[in-house]
């Protein structure tokens, strides 16, 4: 645990921590008070999404980033909401948001136009997608079913994740963690980081990056010992993918690991558990692999709750 | 020039190069045919904006990124258009776009709502900002005055910049380069790059990054020898800022260098030329430092054209 302690102790203080905590408390209160409601217990899942950054300089000009569009996390959030879960969406700033997948990159400039009498009008071809995005998003947020918390750096990500786990403890087995974010494996410890922009005059740049402590262990053991935990393993080399997923399952005592390969990740994932490796395919080109995946996980979560 | 040649030879091929070239040819054709028009010669500026990324793996999961919101480039584009220039806006995907500065991060989800009869409606508080963004943006693009070309990696950025410079040659002194993008100083040469995701099991990661060849020299000497060239120098340490700006001016034979410090860059820039260092301040809290800066540069560009 020493590595973990020193990671958090040397990390820059999370701005806005009080505000985040009070949002979380309110969200969990609302959702746990419906625990005894007639509709049965409400389940809450924390979906993490997008890549974390690792600053290379304290006054950050350069950083290492992990590729992730946030598509997986945003899509999964939609299916969890559809399955009756409430969702805490811990997402990288600027990545894909729930219900916005079928929109162009820059919806405001690409979907709208001004009419002759200077009114804003959505273009016919985007009309349904835009309406759906606005309607579903507002319904989820204002209904208290979706709480969105943004992060950028790995320091923010892990500190907020810890706050979420602490707030969710009260939910016991009804809580789930669905850790789809692409978390950096390497970082520059804050206190050994250059204060100013690294100068380029003096030849090649040699860098030594430390390993980020394996927080999945800490999450399972300390932060969220009673929740159902699902992590992700993404590789570009499919030869080593299943072996690494299996290792992660055992090492971090996850309840399930979703294994996916970069080039086929939208068509196929493999759900690795103690008892089986299940290939999950999307039904067709117009459907999402997240639809059968979330169904399967909801079932496993139900069994987990029953057995607790 | 050897470094430059090997950079381009080892770079991954630019996708979509033909399409970009044909867009550029059409844009320059339109704008140079109005050269002999009664309104006097039309000037074209290439504004570069946002940071470039450097992939660390060929199947890119991790990359080094340079911080830049793209605010400077987007704002400057607006003032150049206002001054009668046509603008080629070479911008990092997802960064700030012209006329969108006063909008929230996620305009679609934050500015709009559905009415009871399921129509899309912009919220009163954002109404003017949204209308202005859509109106001005469409007017510039459909009027053939603004061409937007996106990039992500340093390989894309430099290859597209070269295409732009080649197309703009015909404009002679009427062309300007305003290089506000935050370009990586270091990179991993494509052929020495890991093909697969770097594994984290084996302790700390040591990396050696090569210097990106100084393309400003190549731009001035070979790609755009007759254009007016302005580069930027951003530092976090103000002690070394002016010295470095001065060095860049002389070394790369720029016509002007805009020096700015990270923490005060929205209030103050210093325009460094052969003859003077001029501090340029914004007028007040509600105005942009780019307004006086572009005025000054347009004047210098006029003098440059006269003297050519």
Interface residues (C-beta under 8 A of the other chain):
Chain A: X53 X56 X57 X59 X60 X61 X62 X63 X64 X65 X66 X67 X93 X94 X97 X100 X103 X105 X106 X107 X108 X109 X111 X112 X113 X114 X118 X120 X122 X130 X131 X133 X134 X135 X137 X138 X182 X184 X185 X186 X195 X196 X197 X198 X200 X203 X204 X205 X206 X207 X208 X209 X210 X211 X234 X235 X236 X237 X262 X263
Chain B: X53 X56 X57 X59 X60 X61 X62 X63 X64 X65 X66 X67 X93 X94 X97 X100 X103 X105 X106 X107 X108 X109 X111 X112 X113 X114 X118 X120 X122 X130 X131 X133 X134 X135 X137 X138 X182 X184 X185 X186 X195 X196 X197 X198 X200 X203 X204 X205 X206 X207 X208 X209 X210 X211 X234 X235 X236 X237 X262 X263
